[in-house]
Amino acid sequence: MFARLGAKFLLLVAAAALVFFGVGLLGLALASALVAQFGNTGAYALTGGIMLLVVLAGFGVSAIFRPRRPPPPPPQNFFALLMGALARDVPWPAVASAGLLKLVDVIVKRQRAKNPN
């Protein structure tokens, strides 16, 4: 079990190193190709900008295609709706309303336990 885990870890480290050095060498090759047109500083700046835009574009595409969260279910009673509206405004009313809501819930549950019909 530990041998398999160790082998998987080593493969993961090797893959990360290959990606790291591969991207670095691609950037160096692009910069070397652009040195004749822009000089050393311009080529490195342009290469860094291109690589940064590729990463930002990847983040943008992943954010666009991420599934949306379903909306939360509506509150079951008026008190929950009222306390939720209070909780959105200021943090202290949120704490107080949560405590009050729990207290009301405990009282209602006790009354239901006493009167099962």
Secondary structure, 3 states (H helix, E strand, C coil): CHHHHHHHHHHHHHHHHHHHHHHHHHHHHHHHHHHHHHHHHHHHHHHHHHHHHHHHHHHHHHHHCCCCCCCCCCCCCHHHHHHHHHHHHCHHHHHHHHHHHHHHHHHHHHHHHHCCC
